[in-house]
Amino acid sequence: MLKEKLTVRIAVIGAGIMGADHAEIISKDIPGATLQVICDLSEDRAREVAKRIGAEHVASDAGAAIRRGDVDAVVIASPDETHAGLAQVALELRKPVLCEKPLAVSAREALSIVEAEVHLGRQLIQVGFMRRFDPSYADMKAGLASGQIGQAIMMHNFHRNVAAPANFSGLMAITNSAPHEFDAIRYILDTEITAISAFEPQTCSLETGKPVVLVLDTAAGHLVTVEVNNNASYGYDVRGELIGSDGAIMLASPATTRIDKRLSSGTPYPPDWRFRFREAYRLQNQAWVNSINTGIPVTHAANAWDGYCATVVAETGAMALSTSERCSVDLQERPSLYSRQRAAA
Ligand code: ISE
């Protein structure tokens, strides 16, 4: 009886790579949650995921799935350009949302979600910046907070995928991949990004998925670099180093084994982010479900304001790349609904 009361019935919108992954995590790894509906424009794809994982229902109309009376909360993992519209539907119904990044494809659209939440006076949206739940990033943040490296001065970030999908333009390295770093930088350093410049290597003749290097400034004066290389070929590899006045903290590889063979030693790389951040996704989704049961937003998760900020930085970064100029990042004023004191309370 008690268990029934605590079960959150979830609709997962999108049965692609991330939708299927969320559906699996929810149905297998999250006590207190039920995979109520898996929805995809292609009902066959949704059916295939439902069969493999065991969803209660299959659907192809996202709006109708969100509106169902037997759905308490929604995971949005459909194509990027649909996120904002679907989040608005859920907000109208006051249903909690875990929205895959990006919250929206334009700053204007992201801001309209922030405004809708401010109008409601409640935070209902959590954005899927799962690195906030990754144990190595968590340790980096805790190490800085406890004074282990003195005052933070610089941060270097590397984000490498094995191969960019065919449709991946150079700009998507900034608008689709780097938002993870934009959020991690804001989260770890607890400040806003104020300016961005973008550079591509002249030696690279790739048509899709060119590497990009970004240089960012923060309001607190840190200097930050981000390299995104979506055609790294050797593995999925996310690195990060935080340099302080009294030491440095580096993210460690989460590999569980090391292979020693033929006079050499090596650790394996995961093929993509689902494997590297498996534990982060699980912790993120569990925290989200717990927050629905308690009615208290997860304080260290990314909210709609964080989603808006990452989108503004991405949009400004895309402009910096196309104009070859250092561009300043202009954010609206942070509404009190998202004030830091409130988040810490
Ligand atoms: C992809 O969309 C993701 O969200 C992954 O986490 C990221 O590592 C990858 O670079 C993105 O393209």
Residues whose N, C-alpha, C, O or C-beta is under 5 A from the ligand:
A	BS01	ISE	N161 N176 S177 W273
